């Protein structure tokens, strides 16, 4: 895919790929930090781990949803529907 406003692949990043990557050059780095991370419900498949203090922490390390090029519009619609602030 070509880098654009909906897709960006940074294969030169020292952390690339940050997840198991079966997408190769189609791995979308645009949402390097997932905009749904702080949401209790999201479109991905997070798991939860318990910290030493007993706090539950969202673990997105096995989720590739925001890195699939075709999911950009789905994410933007979800954020808009859930009234996530833009600033």
C-alpha positions as CSV (number, residue, x, y, z in Angstrom):
1,X,0.0,0.0,0.0
2,X,1.1,3.6,-0.6
3,X,1.6,5.9,2.4
4,X,-1.4,8.2,2.7
5,X,-3.6,10.0,5.3
6,X,-5.1,6.5,6.1
7,X,-2.0,4.4,5.9
8,X,1.6,4.7,6.9
9,X,4.2,1.9,7.2
10,X,7.4,2.7,9.0
11,X,9.4,-0.5,8.4
12,X,12.5,1.4,9.5
13,X,11.2,1.8,13.1
14,X,13.3,0.1,15.7
15,X,10.1,-1.6,17.0
16,X,8.7,-2.7,13.6
17,X,6.7,-4.8,13.7
18,X,5.4,-4.1,17.2
19,X,3.0,-7.1,17.0
20,X,3.1,-10.4,15.2
21,X,3.0,-9.3,11.6
22,X,1.5,-11.3,8.9
23,X,0.7,-8.2,6.9
24,X,4.3,-7.4,5.8
25,X,4.5,-4.1,4.1
26,X,0.7,-3.7,4.5
27,X,1.2,-3.3,8.3
28,X,-0.4,0.1,9.1
29,X,1.7,2.1,11.6
30,X,-0.7,5.1,11.5
31,X,-2.2,4.2,14.9
32,X,1.1,3.4,16.5
33,X,-0.6,4.2,19.8
34,X,-4.1,2.9,19.5
35,X,-6.8,5.6,19.9
36,X,-9.1,3.0,21.5
37,X,-6.6,2.0,24.2
38,X,-8.3,4.0,27.0
39,X,-11.8,2.8,26.0
40,X,-13.3,0.0,28.0
41,X,-14.9,-1.4,24.9
42,X,-13.0,-1.3,21.6
43,X,-13.0,-2.9,18.2
44,X,-9.9,-5.0,18.8
45,X,-9.3,-8.1,20.9
46,X,-7.5,-7.0,24.1
47,X,-6.8,-9.2,27.1
48,X,-6.4,-8.0,30.6
49,X,-3.5,-8.6,33.0
50,X,-3.3,-8.0,36.7
51,X,-0.5,-5.7,37.9
52,X,1.5,-6.4,41.1
53,X,-0.8,-3.9,42.8
54,X,-3.9,-5.7,41.6
55,X,-4.9,-3.2,39.0
56,X,-6.3,-4.6,35.7
57,X,-4.3,-3.4,32.7
58,X,-5.4,-3.6,29.1
59,X,-3.0,-5.7,27.1
60,X,-3.2,-5.1,23.3
61,X,0.0,-6.9,22.4
62,X,-1.9,-9.6,20.5
63,X,-4.3,-7.2,18.7
64,X,-3.6,-6.1,15.2
65,X,-7.0,-4.5,14.4
66,X,-5.7,-0.9,14.1
67,X,-2.8,-2.1,12.0
68,X,-5.0,-3.6,9.2
69,X,-5.1,-1.0,6.4
70,X,-8.9,-1.5,5.7
71,X,-9.8,-0.7,9.4
72,X,-9.1,3.0,9.3
73,X,-12.6,4.1,8.4
74,X,-14.1,1.6,11.0
75,X,-11.9,3.1,13.7
76,X,-12.8,6.7,12.8
77,X,-16.5,5.9,12.7
78,X,-16.3,4.1,16.1
79,X,-14.5,7.0,17.7
80,X,-17.0,9.4,16.3
81,X,-20.0,7.3,17.5
82,X,-18.4,7.1,21.0
83,X,-17.8,10.9,21.1
84,X,-14.1,10.6,21.6
85,X,-12.7,14.1,21.8
86,X,-10.3,15.2,19.0
87,X,-8.0,17.2,21.1
